[in-house]
Amino acid sequence: MNVIDLIAAPQHIPQLAQWHYQQWAHLSPELSESTLIEQMNAYLTGDGIPKMFITESHGSVTGSSSLVAADMDTRTDLSPWLANVYVHASQRNKGLGKLLVNAVIAHAQTLGLKEIYLFTPDKADFYRAQGWMIVSEEDYKGEMVTIMAYQLVK
């Protein structure tokens, strides 16, 4: 399965918006699927940040990952962020999550970034196995999350 830039397949934005809304709406109740579609259109405008990568299988989107400037409104001191890592339930445990994370890491390296961050409520072990380090554990909008960092320059 290949990872591609969303710019090459913008027709998947409505499906991605639906998945992302279902997965993370509890953290941003002011968002709607249509708002997410509008926000995802920003991923189609350039080669820097923001940037979204997807996986496809037989013309259908199967997963996503992004590099964004900000992902936690309570941690504006950290930037940029790996975000929107999502693999459809039917495609999980096939290595797609790792491919999608690595696509963002590679993109961040091409931008000359030194470090990127993420937060996760329940996948810290997945990221730790890929070399991410724990920065802190915090309450974020009523949910305990782990903030992690990845050193791009070692």
Buried (B, 14 or more C-beta within 10 A) or exposed (E): BEBBBBBEBBEBBBBBBEBBBEEBBEBBEEBEBEEBBEBBEEBBEEEEBBBBBBBBBEEEBBBBBBBBEBBBEEBEEBBBBBBBBBBBEEBEEBEBBBBBBBBBBEBBEEBEBEBBBBBBEEBBEBBEEEEBEEBEEBEBEEEEBBBBBBEBEE
